[in-house]
Amino acid sequence: MATAEEIAKAADRRDVRNRWYLSAPALLTIFFAAVGPLAIVLVYSFLTPGSYGDVKWQFSPEAWVSVLFERDIFDDTLSLAGAHISIFWRSVKLAIITTLITLALGFPTAYFMATRSEKTRDLWLFLITIPFWTNLLIRTFAVLQIIRNEGIVNTVLMKLGIISAPIQILYTDVAILIGMAYVYLPLMVLPVYASMEKLDFRLVEAGYDLYASRWQVLRRIIFPLVKPGVIAGSILVFIPAIGAYVTPSVLGGGKNMMLSNLIELQFGQGRNWPLGSALSITVMLIVMVALLVYVRNAGSKEMRHG
């Protein structure tokens, strides 16, 4: 007869096996919906581009070389691809600035919401989520109507006599920043508010009782306690911002390309699927490295202060 220990081990094995069976549909869905397409893109990045799009099943690392370099059409020598590097830098720069703008606007907004009464908080939270009800493309076109030469901003400024001619905002990096800050602002406000709502404001009152200034209370009490929400909001804004496609296309007008526009160009008019695949993987690696550095630095600072 089996001992009690053997029966317990058999029950544990059966329990583990049942858990795997129950998890199998979700794991298969994740594999075919995420890992599978990503693997295809990775394989395509090491193939040869076809004549009319698609790929030829011949191994070639040329796509990865072309991410940062370009070959001379006469002597086949390599030189830095200035256009690609410029687009890389613009994408990272605009994503970082967008994150900082949304943090600068979202932090006081979340603080304002967290210091209201419970009924009023629900109303403000409801208002913050309203933009999510509208399609991203429609919201982007709304921004376009505001900042174009004949839009609300230029019309008001000209009628007030502040300017004599319309300011060219549309089709610039500034236009892209305005659009992305507007689109991604709720993604910063919500996680910061979630952390701010749990804040014990008696600590803030204690800080004032100890003659701390507002800046000292913010820097030494409020910000350290809501830092998890700030980190979460920064991640939620930075990732979609660096891969934004609709906003740069509409507000940048094709003149100020970002990485997503360059990738779309390779899969479309460029007919260079391997290069588009290599650029896609490169964007993913940039995001991963940025997140690792950011989270690790935030964690090490918390440990030092702790």
C-alpha angles and dihedrals in degrees: 000000000000117000123237090255092054091047090051092049091049090050090050091050091048090049092051091047092050090050091053090049091051092047094046097089092050093045092049091048091051091048097049095038099043117006095039097055091042090053090050091052090049092051092047090054089066096049135086120262116249124236095249101026124287118080140275114232094239120118114245132157090199093107092060090047089052092055091079104005139053130202124235110244092223109041099013093234120154125244133167114280099236094188094053094046090049091052091046091052094045092051095049092042095050092045092053094045090047090052091050093047093050090047092050091050099033099050097061089040091055090045091051091050094046093053095054125092117274094257092048091047090059090052093050091046089052091051092049091055095049094091089061088065090068127070115259092236092054092049090050092051088050089058089048091056090052099049102034120111092264093036132116097271096053093039093053093045092050093048090050089052093239092123132022097204133030117275112237101236100141118087093024135105088256090060091051091049092050091049096047093044090053094045097046100035094097089054088062098040098052100056092040089050090049089057094040092053090060093050115118101229090196085079089058091050089049090053091054090047087057089055096253115159122238090257092051092049090050095046100039104031116017103036097047091050095049095039093109089060091047091051092048092048093048091052092047091052101038097051098055092036095059090049097040114142111163098049097049090044095052102033097030093049094214091292096092102046125189129198095273091054091049091051092049089050092055093050091044124031095003093055089206105129096169092056091046089051092048091050090050092053089046091055090051091050092049091052092047093050092046092050093047092050093045096047093043093050091047091049094048091050091052091051092050093049091043 
